[in-house]
Structures are given as structure tokens and as C-alpha cells.
Amino acid sequence: MKKRMIFLMVTIVLGLVVITGCSNDKPSTIESKLPAKEMADEMVKEVEQPPLIELQADQVKEFYNLDPKKLEEYSIRIPMMNVSTNEIAILKVKDAKDVADVELAVKERAENVKKQFEHYLPEQYENAKNYKLVTKGNYVLLVISDKADELIKVYDSFFDQK
């Protein structure tokens, strides 16, 4: 009985070693073919959006409560006039450990947009409620648009998994 238990334990340990040894320890690297600004340019060129303006570095903190120093690059487009909720934010995070913080900041931004339109323009409120958040490696995308799925399809075309 003792020999059987020892044999079983050794077999399990060896199996785990083989499985662990054969697994790929390197996480897959996801890189875009284009910088964030060019991705956003292409997205709004392919999928019509209302007039959007680009946020500057000092505005990122104000609108997203996010330190731009955590970002390697970004492009954030917000409505030119406050009668639309459409927004596109492409954020490439410098350090993978900060991705969760950036996702949280993006979710808070989306919630703030929803609150702004809750009692203002019902159609835009519905638009804001249906925001999309997509994370690919160190890239975080926020899309608020009635054409969000189309925009995400264009965004996805910028990536090759290595």
C-alpha cells in the first residue's frame, strides 16, 4: 500500500513537471501595426462619427483622472460639443502592472459620461450606457458610439498576435 502511494505521488509530481516544462512561460506579445493616434484617425475615417477633438496631456488627468506618465502613447477623442457622448480612447500602457488601473480609470470615465447625460439627452444616455471596453495586452480601448462594434472591428485589424 505504501509503495502504491509513493508511486502515485511520484507519477503526479512528474506529470506536473512535464506539463509545466512544456508550457510556454512567455505571455503572448500583442502589438499594433500603427501608433495610437493613427489608429484613432483610421477608425474615424472608416466609421463616421460626430466631430471629435483630441485631448491634450493636461486634459487626460482632468477627464480620465489618469496620469499620462503611465501611458507609452495614447489618443483620446471626445465630442467637440457637449450634445454627443461619442468618444474613442486608445491607451497604450507602459507597464503591464498598470493595465488594471488604466481600465478602472476608463470605466470611471464611462460612468461619468453616463451621469452627464442621464437626465439630459435620453438617446445619448443610452449610447453611453452601451460603452465598450477592450483590452489587448497593454492596449486599452474605450468606445462610446452607436457604431461601437464597427469601430472595434477596425481597431482589431491593427493587431497581430506574436
C-alpha positions as CSV (number, residue, x, y, z in Angstrom):
1,M,0.0,0.0,0.0
2,K,2.8,2.4,0.9
3,K,4.6,1.6,-2.4
4,R,1.5,2.4,-4.3
5,M,1.0,5.8,-2.6
6,I,4.7,6.7,-3.3
7,F,4.4,5.6,-6.9
8,L,1.2,7.6,-7.3
9,M,2.7,10.7,-5.8
10,V,5.9,10.4,-7.9
11,T,3.7,10.0,-11.0
12,I,1.7,13.1,-10.2
13,V,4.8,15.2,-9.5
14,L,6.4,14.0,-12.7
15,G,3.3,14.7,-14.7
16,L,3.1,18.3,-13.3
17,V,6.8,18.8,-14.1
18,V,6.3,17.7,-17.7
19,I,3.2,19.9,-18.1
20,T,4.9,22.9,-16.6
21,G,8.1,22.3,-18.6
22,C,6.2,22.1,-21.8
23,S,4.1,25.2,-21.3
24,N,5.2,28.5,-22.8
25,D,6.2,30.8,-19.9
26,K,6.3,33.9,-22.2
27,P,3.0,35.7,-22.4
28,S,1.9,36.5,-25.9
29,T,3.0,39.9,-27.1
30,I,0.3,42.0,-28.7
31,E,1.5,45.0,-30.7
32,S,-0.3,47.3,-33.0
33,K,0.8,47.9,-36.6
34,L,0.1,51.7,-36.0
35,P,0.6,54.2,-33.2
36,A,-2.5,55.1,-31.2
37,K,-3.1,58.5,-33.0
38,E,-3.0,56.8,-36.4
39,M,-5.3,54.0,-35.2
40,A,-7.9,56.6,-34.0
41,D,-7.5,58.6,-37.3
42,E,-8.2,55.4,-39.3
43,M,-11.1,54.4,-37.1
44,V,-13.0,57.8,-37.5
45,K,-12.1,57.7,-41.2
46,E,-13.6,54.2,-41.7
47,V,-16.6,54.7,-39.3
48,E,-18.3,58.1,-39.4
49,Q,-18.5,59.8,-36.1
50,P,-19.7,63.3,-35.0
51,P,-17.0,65.9,-34.8
52,L,-14.4,64.9,-32.2
53,I,-11.4,66.7,-30.7
54,E,-8.1,65.3,-29.4
55,L,-7.4,65.6,-25.7
56,Q,-4.1,67.1,-24.7
57,A,-1.8,65.7,-22.0
58,D,-3.1,68.2,-19.3
59,Q,-6.7,67.2,-20.2
60,V,-6.1,63.5,-19.7
61,K,-5.8,64.0,-16.0
62,E,-8.9,66.2,-15.9
63,F,-11.2,64.0,-18.0
64,Y,-9.8,60.5,-17.2
65,N,-8.3,61.0,-13.8
66,L,-5.2,59.3,-15.2
67,D,-1.6,60.2,-15.1
68,P,-0.3,60.4,-18.7
69,K,3.1,59.2,-17.5
70,K,1.6,55.7,-17.1
71,L,1.0,55.7,-20.9
72,E,3.5,55.0,-23.6
73,E,1.2,56.6,-26.1
74,Y,-2.5,57.5,-26.4
75,S,-5.2,59.1,-28.5
76,I,-8.4,60.3,-26.9
77,R,-11.1,61.8,-28.9
78,I,-14.1,63.4,-27.2
79,P,-17.1,65.3,-28.7
80,M,-16.4,68.8,-30.0
81,M,-19.8,69.8,-28.5
82,N,-21.5,68.5,-25.4
83,V,-24.5,67.2,-27.2
84,S,-22.9,63.8,-28.0
85,T,-21.5,61.0,-26.0
86,N,-19.3,59.6,-28.7
87,E,-15.8,59.0,-27.5
88,I,-12.8,57.0,-28.6
89,A,-9.8,56.4,-26.3
90,I,-6.8,54.3,-27.3
91,L,-4.3,53.9,-24.4
92,K,-1.1,52.0,-24.6
93,V,0.1,51.4,-21.0
94,K,3.9,51.5,-20.4
95,D,3.9,48.8,-17.7
96,A,1.6,45.8,-17.7
97,K,1.1,46.1,-14.0
98,D,-0.8,49.4,-14.6
99,V,-3.3,48.0,-17.1
100,A,-5.9,47.3,-14.4
101,D,-5.5,50.9,-13.0
102,V,-6.0,52.3,-16.5
103,E,-9.0,50.0,-17.1
104,L,-10.5,51.3,-13.9
105,A,-9.9,55.0,-14.9
106,V,-11.6,54.3,-18.3
107,K,-14.6,52.7,-16.6
108,E,-14.9,55.7,-14.3
109,R,-14.8,58.0,-17.3
110,A,-17.5,56.0,-19.0
111,E,-19.7,56.2,-15.8
112,N,-19.1,60.0,-15.7
113,V,-20.3,60.3,-19.3
114,K,-23.4,58.3,-18.4
115,K,-24.1,60.5,-15.4
116,Q,-23.7,63.7,-17.5
117,F,-26.5,62.6,-19.9
118,E,-28.7,60.7,-17.6
119,H,-31.3,63.5,-17.4
120,Y,-30.2,65.5,-20.4
121,L,-30.5,63.6,-23.8
122,P,-32.1,60.1,-23.4
123,E,-30.7,58.9,-26.8
124,Q,-27.1,59.9,-25.8
125,Y,-27.6,58.4,-22.4
126,E,-28.5,55.0,-24.0
127,N,-25.4,55.4,-26.2
128,A,-23.2,56.0,-23.1
129,K,-24.7,53.0,-21.2
130,N,-23.6,50.7,-24.0
131,Y,-19.9,51.7,-24.0
132,K,-17.3,49.1,-24.9
133,L,-14.0,48.4,-23.2
134,V,-11.5,46.3,-24.9
135,T,-8.1,45.2,-23.6
136,K,-5.4,43.7,-25.8
137,G,-2.1,43.2,-24.0
138,N,-1.0,46.7,-22.8
139,Y,-3.7,48.4,-25.0
140,V,-6.9,49.7,-23.5
141,L,-9.7,50.9,-25.8
142,L,-12.9,52.8,-24.8
143,V,-15.6,53.3,-27.4
144,I,-18.8,55.1,-26.8
145,S,-20.7,55.1,-30.1
146,D,-23.8,53.7,-31.7
147,K,-21.3,52.2,-34.1
148,A,-19.1,50.7,-31.4
149,D,-18.9,47.2,-33.0
150,E,-17.8,48.6,-36.3
151,L,-15.2,50.8,-34.6
152,I,-13.9,47.8,-32.7
153,K,-13.7,45.7,-35.9
154,V,-11.4,48.4,-37.4
155,Y,-9.4,48.5,-34.2
156,D,-8.9,44.8,-34.1
157,S,-7.5,44.9,-37.6
158,F,-4.5,46.8,-36.3
159,F,-3.2,43.9,-34.3
160,D,-1.1,40.8,-34.9
161,Q,-0.6,38.3,-32.2
162,K,3.0,37.2,-32.0
